[in-house]
Amino acid sequence: MHEQARSGMRENELWALLVHANAEHGGEWMDTRLLTSGGRTNPWYQECGEKLIRVGDLVAYDTDLVGPLGYCADISRTFHVGPGKPSAEQKRLYQHAYEQIHTNIDLIKPGTSYREFMEKSWPIPDEFLDNRYGCMVHGVGLVDEYPDIPHALDWDDYGYDGVFEENMTLCMEESYIGSQGGSEGVKLEEQILLTSDGVQILSTFPYESDLLD
């Protein structure tokens, strides 16, 4: 998808590349169709449609698929469609999302409680709070699984305590950065394995250097 995205391509056409690759390799099913571009990246949770991708758009997606051998692959990335360079605002959104996800990954260790993680998690700037993602971390196995750890603002409504344990497989799902009514947004997510030595990131797909410089 990253290599073939181009101006004039429909969102559905780009998403179809992932669906095809999953089926071709013996994957099982797709849970959602979460790929959007340009202004449709804000707010999150819109599914792909007939919108044409344009030069200068951000494209954001969440894989949400059960692939070969029943492996649930749940990662998110956002990238800029060239030619040309991303805007200062696109870079600002992306860099907030990158900081959020990596700050929170560094907090997770065996023996850390969910509440402690919540209390120390990256503080979301006020302008992005209304559009915050529904959770910060969730378990992943055959599909999304226990635990499901909410943001501090939502803790009293559906938070619960527990302890991160070695060999848990988790998704750092928390990073959606986009102002309410903003022009675009950025979605990032990593799938990790918690080991005795720390976190092993299971995805090898890189981040966007043009959005981080």
Secondary structure by P-SEA (a helix, b strand, c coil): ccccccccccaaaaaaaaaaaaaaacccccccccccccccccccccccccccccccbbbbbbcccccccbbbbbbbbbbbbccccccaaaaaaaaaaaaaaaaaaaaccccccaaaaaaaccccccccccccccccbbbbccccccbbbbcccccccbbbbbbbbccbbbbcccbbbbccccccbbbbbbbbbbccccccccccccccccccc
